[in-house]
Amino acid sequence: MQQIISPMRKRVWRGSKRPAAAICTVKSGGKSKQVTLGVWGSKEALEAYKRLTAEATATDARSGGMVTIATLCARFYADAEARAADPDNKFDPRELRHYATVIKYLVQLYGSTLANRFNASCYREYRAYLVTIAPNVESVPDGIYSDSKSNRARGIVGQPKERVIKRAWSVNYIKQLMRYLKMIFSWGVGHDLIDPSVSERFKHVERLRCNIPAKERRVDVPDEIVRATLPYMTPTLRDMVIIQRQNALRPNEVCNLRVGDIDRSGDVWRVRKITKTYIPMVIVFCESDREIIAQHISGKSANDYVFSPRESMLETWAAQAEQRKSKVTPSQLARAERAEAGKLDAYNECYTVDAYRRAIYNAIDRANKAGCNIPRWTPYQLRHTAVTETSYQYGIDAARVMAGHTTINMTAHYEHTAERLKADLASKRGVYFDSQN
């Protein structure tokens, strides 16, 4: 694949009787070279230059010489959407939002630029632009607290209400966006839209150096903190936390668990599923897990979810009814039944990951109002705790099997046993070095 980067010009051979030659510079495979077309001013040289120009023009039209960045991004995103919609294709649909972020700012800066002219300088400028626009954590005014009974009890009526936006981009996320940028141009090369030399230009760009802090690693949550939070949860939420902690499940796996997913034919209950990334997943429930799950699947069909927020709300309303001190009249009971049926329709059949996390946050807030001092923890920290405990007791390979990872390198991001192992070594080892001898 050749590209002409200079017009035809004359070359004179000094100290020789050879006639002047017509030459031009051609770029092929990332390297430039001079091509001799013939005798300067001859018809053969002109025809050779026209033929070379026509080949290069056809190559540019076929490989994206006239394709802009906006066109390349549009075709790439359309192909990504088609792959995400295809159930037989191994593609994670969650990557679409990262593609959209990269394309948004890329088209904003270089939408009308030809794809073949996107060089290393453009790459650096785009990366520097991502660093400057990385949103930070800030408080945004969101009106004032209204005059309600709860706000009056808290003494915050009329005070400004602010919401915190936590969308800070870390260095790792900016590097991830730049990898998606390279993916877009590599896709263009693979589909004969741009010249292969374009994607080769990014290999020698220096690494990113900026003052944006790296994202803190997620750590495990101690079991003591989890146990202190359980009494302030509804029975359904409490059982979800226990099942996730004992089996190192992802939050979406425990939220989307259906009755039909559980194989109850043998003595051991199993769940065999294929994840969105086409990785086989096997979950084996112990005896205590089976007792918990059996309470939630009684009377349900195969398509019903094991844990439902509707059941959790019924448990909440039942607890509130038990705490009621005044007597309930028949008319109030009839109205409550009608209102309860309408309220249940407002809740989903299963928990979402965000709803699951917010339910845990609410339980922590209730515990702190009761006098406890419990820091906030997330459902994903339960998975870290389970992997860490398994790795500490049975080794990292057992933790890999428990977490459902294909490589130990991925499991190493989840297990945090280094400090505990150092403490064990310090308690067991003897004196290696004595300063007195």
Beta strands, then each sheet from edge to edge (+ up, - down):
strand 1: 2-4
strand 2: 9-11
strand 3: 21-28
strand 4: 31-39
strand 5: 138-144
strand 6: 160-165
strand 7: 262-263
strand 8: 269-274
strand 9: 280-285
sheet 1: 1+ 3- 2+
sheet 2: 1+ 3- 4+
sheet 3: 5+ 6-
sheet 4: 7+ 8- 9+
end
